[in-house]
Amino acid sequence: MKNRLHPKSLKEYDKNKIFNINIPNASFLFVTHNRCPNSDFTQNPLTWAFETLLANHLSSKITEWLVISDGSSDFTKENIDWLAKRNIINIKAIYHSTKKGCSYRRREGIGLLNNDLFFMGDDDCLFRKDFIGGSLSTWLNLANCDNRISVLALPVLEMRTSFKGRIDRSKVGKIEYEQAWFYHNFDKKVYDGKIIISDPFPIQTFTGVSLNSKKAFLSAGNFLDLSYWSNDYSEHLEISRSLALSGYSMYYLPNIFISATHIQWGSNRKVLPENEKQLMFEGVEITLNQIEKASWQSSLSGCRVPSKDFVINRVGNFLSFYLKVNPKYAHTYAVREFECIINNKSTLGIPSEIFCLPIEQRIYLWKEGIRRGLENTEQITGVSYHDWYINLMNTIP
């Protein structure tokens, strides 16, 4: 049996009437890389992202669609042309032959947008029916009280339509610089003590699905050029810090009915709950079970990289971020990653298959990440971190 994901009544969670004529228009920015592998366009992740958004309440408030193809070599152009014709919408598309990464292309795209408000979402997400209206309504309410709002982060559920566990609000969207640690946790039900939180609250960092202000991003310097990396893991930490230093605020709305389901196309690390396999999102005629199976059979696309490259990119990318903030924080981060590598702890998101490698190979990956992180940071800052590196190596057993 195939069941539609039915939205909760908007009246139940929007105190100021979602259909208020003051709801602003917005743009939607996608950066995509090889998310249209099939000549049957109805079977592609980018199609599902668009069509779940177009099935949204107030989808008409998206007055500008911009897609930047980051070196795609599949059916992306044909798929976008088909989407525009099928849905009678204007999709601005820019096609690049070389891959520069999400941070670089988002930086490019934001500068081209006509609206101040813009959504960002991954090209392999499925969006709940009230995603657009609920987000814009919430932004309007927040902006009436805070004219420095720059980001409204939204729930991102990894290959599921329900929250996975619970978390205290103190560990959501937070950066602990001295501990060189950060929390996203935008996939969990949020609590304050025993009270469930569903209203927006301030955060320090966000992730790939959000509503944002172009003015704020440009004022803060926009996303960085992180094209040095094949996967720019630190992009949201970088822009979050820039926005905070520029005096802007960020919020998170932990409302399941205004969420996105992240397919994680090409990954089998997240398994769809059994009771959600037959669900279908509004706008698409395919079950989550069918999507999951297709994803498992697909090749690497988007920002996905092989496991060894993942470790090198992750270690180097985050090391570079912390070095620019404070070398002491970077030292703490580097030591923690080393301990994770040698002690077979995957708490930092390292793929489990890495721990099947001999310890010498794992340490090599860590060292290569450190080397590349230092190289990239020295290129950016013009500062030598030779002494910092010697001190780190003397610390490691």
Secondary structure by P-SEA (a helix, b strand, c coil): cccccccccccccccccccccccccbbbbbbbccccccccccccaaaaaaaaaaaccccccccbbbbbbcccccaaaaaaaaaaaaaccccbbbbbcccccaaaaaaaaaaaccccbbbbbccccccccaaaaaaaaaaaaaaacccccccbbbbbbccccccccccccccccccccccccccccccbbbbccccccccbbbbccccccccccaaaaaaacccccccccccccaaaaaaaaaaaaabbbbbbbcccccbbbbcccccccccccccccccccccccccaaaaaaaaaacccccccccaaaaaaaaaaaaaaaaaaacaaaaaaaaaaaaaaaaacccccccccccccccaaaaaaaaaaaaaaaaaaaaaaccccaaaaaaaaaaacc
